[in-house]
Amino acid sequence: MDKLIHIGFGNIVNTGKIIAIVSPDSAPVKRMVQKAKEEGMAIDATQGRKTKAVLVMENSQIVLSALLPETIAGRAQAASGDGMGTDKMDAVAETDE
C-alpha cells in the first residue's frame, strides 16, 4: 500500500509515485523544471518560498517543494518502513538548513 508524506505547507504526495528527489540547483534540473512548467506538468507546492527540492513523479509530473531533499527522503523512508533508519538523514537535513 502506498503511503502519503507531507512535503511542506499542508501539501502531500504519494510515496509510491516518486521516482526521484533532487536538488533544483543544477542546470539540467532547471531545464527539466522549466520544460515541465511550459507543458503544464509542474506542481508548485512551495507557497512562494524558494524551491529546495524537485520531486520527479511516475507520470512525468514535477513537484516543487520548499523542503530539503534530505528531509523529504527521510520522511519517505520512514513512511515506507524499509528498515533504513532516518536518524542519519535527519542529522544531514539539520546541518543543511
C-alpha positions in Angstrom: 0.0 0.0 0.0 1.3 3.4 -0.9 2.0 5.9 1.8 1.4 9.7 1.8 4.1 12.1 3.0 4.0 15.8 3.9 6.2 17.9 1.6 5.5 21.3 3.3 2.7 23.8 3.8 0.0 21.1 4.0 0.9 19.5 0.7 1.1 15.7 0.5 2.4 13.3 -2.1 2.1 9.6 -2.7 5.5 7.9 -2.0 4.7 5.1 -4.4 4.7 7.5 -7.3 8.0 9.2 -6.6 10.9 8.3 -8.9 13.5 10.8 -7.7 14.0 13.6 -5.2 16.7 16.0 -6.5 18.1 19.4 -5.7 17.0 22.2 -8.1 20.4 23.8 -8.4 21.9 22.0 -11.4 21.3 23.3 -14.9 19.8 20.0 -16.2 17.2 20.1 -13.4 16.5 23.7 -14.0 15.8 22.9 -17.7 13.6 19.9 -16.7 11.6 22.2 -14.3 11.2 24.9 -17.0 10.0 22.4 -19.6 7.5 20.9 -17.1 6.2 24.4 -16.4 5.8 25.1 -20.1 3.9 21.8 -20.6 1.7 22.3 -17.5 3.3 19.3 -15.8 4.8 21.1 -12.8 3.0 21.4 -9.5 4.4 24.2 -7.3 4.0 23.3 -3.6 6.4 25.9 -2.4 3.8 28.6 -1.4 6.1 31.2 -2.9 9.2 30.1 -1.0 12.5 29.1 -2.6 12.4 25.7 -4.2 14.8 23.4 -2.4 13.6 20.0 -3.8 12.2 18.7 -7.0 10.2 15.5 -6.9 10.1 13.6 -10.2 6.9 11.6 -10.3 6.0 8.4 -12.3 3.6 10.3 -14.7 6.4 12.7 -15.7 5.0 15.4 -13.5 7.4 17.5 -11.4 6.5 18.6 -7.9 8.4 21.6 -6.4 8.9 21.7 -2.6 10.4 24.2 -0.2 11.7 21.4 2.0 15.2 20.0 1.6 15.6 16.7 -0.5 17.1 15.0 2.6 14.0 15.9 4.7 11.6 14.5 2.1 13.7 11.4 1.6 13.8 10.8 5.3 10.0 11.1 5.5 9.6 8.8 2.5 11.9 6.2 4.1 10.1 6.4 7.4 6.7 6.0 5.6 7.8 3.0 3.6 9.1 1.2 6.7 12.0 -0.2 4.7 14.1 -0.7 7.8 16.5 2.1 6.9 17.0 4.5 9.8 16.2 8.1 9.3 18.5 9.4 12.1 21.4 9.9 9.7 19.1 11.7 7.2 17.7 13.9 9.9 21.2 14.9 11.0 22.1 15.8 7.4 18.9 17.8 7.0 19.6 19.8 10.2 23.1 20.7 9.1 21.9 21.9 5.6 19.3 24.3 6.9 
